[in-house]
């Protein structure tokens, strides 16, 4: 098992984080991951998220708090955490652990087998692994979005939005140092840059359960995510990924 950093973006996650951190640390205790660190990136939360993480970090040196300069968005949070990570491999996971932390084993086995630099968790490759499903409307919208991603950005993946992605550190630094998008379209941009930079990227089916409390608005954020696909192409033309 590698030296691993786990990045968890967090905005107003005071209620959810204690269980999340407990599960992550229990997994690390039982795994063969070496020299782990858990980086919680506070995105200008208005609740007690930052104070809670500071308490956990005093109890367990593996936990580290990183603060954004105000509320910047999930993309900025993941970028911040990825560039702060110290270890050879960096996993980013949503705070709700919709993909259980144990699914890291599948990503790691896949990158070892395929000699890949990036592995992304996928709900689309084996929908039988989904326990608790989203609403039919959200699931249909997600499938449509990924079809548009394939058409507009040329990405070959069937699920770009699953919040469970593993990067080798050199790939993470090359990709996220170039990231321009700060909100929910960042996943597509990160994968687009990874392919531009020829980092081998593979899609791996993972267990997944929908958790209530999503920060994504199906109307405001969905429109912006579709516009982000055009922004990715614009950024490429302007040379921002060089």
PEZIMO-V30677 format. One record per residue. N is the residue number from 1. RES is the residue in one small letter. SS is DSSP state (@ for helix, = for strand, . for the rest). OMEGA is omega in whole degrees, -180 to 180 (NA if undefined). D_LAST is the distance of its C-alpha to the last C-alpha in whole Angstrom. Layout:
# PEZIMO-V30677
n	res	ss	omega	d_last
N	RES	SS	OMEGA	D_LAST
N	RES	SS	OMEGA	D_LAST
This chain:
# PEZIMO-V30677
n	res	ss	omega	d_last
1	x	.	-174	32
2	x	.	163	29
3	x	=	-168	29
4	x	=	167	28
5	x	=	177	26
6	x	=	-179	27
7	x	=	-180	25
8	x	=	175	27
9	x	=	-174	26
10	x	=	173	30
11	x	.	-178	31
12	x	.	-177	35
13	x	.	-178	35
14	x	@	-177	38
15	x	@	-172	40
16	x	@	-171	38
17	x	@	-179	37
18	x	@	179	40
19	x	@	179	40
20	x	@	-179	37
21	x	@	178	37
22	x	@	180	40
23	x	@	-179	39
24	x	@	-179	36
25	x	@	176	37
26	x	@	177	40
27	x	@	-180	38
28	x	@	178	36
29	x	@	-174	40
30	x	@	-176	41
31	x	.	177	38
32	x	.	176	37
33	x	.	-178	33
34	x	=	173	33
35	x	=	-174	33
36	x	=	169	31
37	x	=	179	30
38	x	=	-177	30
39	x	=	174	28
40	x	=	-179	29
41	x	=	180	27
42	x	=	-176	29
43	x	.	178	28
44	x	.	-178	30
45	x	.	179	33
46	x	.	177	36
47	x	.	-176	38
48	x	.	-177	39
49	x	@	-176	36
50	x	@	-180	35
51	x	@	179	38
52	x	@	-179	39
53	x	@	178	36
54	x	@	177	37
55	x	@	179	41
56	x	@	-178	39
57	x	@	176	37
58	x	@	179	40
59	x	@	-175	42
60	x	.	-175	39
61	x	.	178	37
62	x	.	-177	34
63	x	=	-179	34
64	x	=	177	31
65	x	=	172	31
66	x	=	-177	27
67	x	=	171	28
68	x	.	173	25
69	x	.	-176	26
70	x	.	-179	28
71	x	.	-174	27
72	x	.	-180	24
73	x	.	-176	24
74	x	@	-180	23
75	x	@	178	19
76	x	@	-179	19
77	x	@	-180	22
78	x	@	177	20
79	x	@	-180	17
80	x	@	-179	20
81	x	@	-180	22
82	x	@	-179	19
83	x	@	176	18
84	x	@	-173	21
85	x	.	-175	22
86	x	.	-169	24
87	x	.	-174	25
88	x	.	179	23
89	x	=	-177	23
90	x	=	177	22
91	x	=	168	24
92	x	=	-176	24
93	x	=	174	27
94	x	.	-177	28
95	x	.	-179	31
96	x	.	-179	34
97	x	.	175	33
98	x	.	167	34
99	x	.	-177	32
100	x	.	-176	35
101	x	@	179	33
102	x	@	178	35
103	x	@	172	33
104	x	@	-180	30
105	x	@	180	33
106	x	@	179	32
107	x	@	-179	28
108	x	@	178	28
109	x	@	-178	31
110	x	@	-180	28
111	x	@	176	25
112	x	@	-178	28
113	x	@	-174	29
114	x	@	-176	26
115	x	.	-178	24
116	x	.	177	21
117	x	.	-177	19
118	x	=	173	19
119	x	=	-178	22
120	x	=	175	23
121	x	=	-176	27
122	x	=	172	28
123	x	.	-170	31
124	x	.	-174	31
125	x	.	178	31
126	x	.	-176	35
127	x	@	174	36
128	x	@	178	39
129	x	@	179	38
130	x	=	179	38
131	x	.	178	40
132	x	.	-175	40
133	x	.	170	39
134	x	.	173	37
135	x	.	180	39
136	x	@	-180	39
137	x	@	-180	38
138	x	@	-179	35
139	x	@	178	34
140	x	@	179	35
141	x	@	179	32
142	x	@	179	30
143	x	@	179	30
144	x	@	180	30
145	x	@	-178	26
146	x	@	173	25
147	x	@	179	26
148	x	@	176	24
149	x	@	-180	21
150	x	@	-179	22
151	x	@	-173	22
152	x	@	-173	20
153	x	@	177	17
154	x	.	179	18
155	x	.	-175	18
156	x	.	-171	21
157	x	.	-179	23
158	x	.	178	26
159	x	.	180	25
160	x	.	-167	22
161	x	.	179	24
162	x	.	-176	26
163	x	.	-178	26
164	x	=	-173	26
165	x	=	-177	23
166	x	=	180	22
167	x	=	165	19
168	x	=	-170	19
169	x	@	180	18
170	x	@	177	16
171	x	@	180	14
172	x	@	-178	15
173	x	@	-180	13
174	x	@	-178	10
175	x	@	-169	10
176	x	@	174	12
177	x	.	180	11
178	x	.	-175	8
179	x	.	-179	11
180	x	.	-174	12
181	x	.	-174	16
182	x	.	-177	19
183	x	.	-166	21
184	x	.	177	22
185	x	.	-174	19
186	x	@	-178	17
187	x	@	-180	18
188	x	@	-179	17
189	x	@	180	13
190	x	@	-180	13
191	x	@	177	15
192	x	@	180	12
193	x	@	179	9
194	x	@	179	12
195	x	@	176	12
196	x	@	-177	9
197	x	.	174	9
198	x	.	171	13
199	x	.	-177	14
200	x	.	-175	18
201	x	=	-178	19
202	x	=	-179	22
203	x	=	-172	25
204	x	=	178	28
205	x	=	180	31
206	x	.	171	32
207	x	.	-176	35
208	x	=	176	35
209	x	.	178	37
210	x	.	176	36
211	x	.	178	37
212	x	.	177	38
213	x	.	179	37
214	x	.	178	33
215	x	.	-176	32
216	x	.	173	30
217	x	.	-177	32
218	x	.	-177	32
219	x	.	-178	33
220	x	@	-175	30
221	x	@	-180	28
222	x	@	178	28
223	x	@	-179	27
224	x	@	179	24
225	x	@	177	23
226	x	@	176	23
227	x	@	179	22
228	x	@	178	19
229	x	@	177	18
230	x	@	178	18
231	x	@	178	15
232	x	@	179	13
233	x	@	178	13
234	x	@	180	13
235	x	@	177	10
236	x	@	180	8
237	x	@	-179	10
238	x	.	177	9
239	x	.	-176	6
240	x	.	180	6
241	x	.	180	4
242	x	.	NA	0
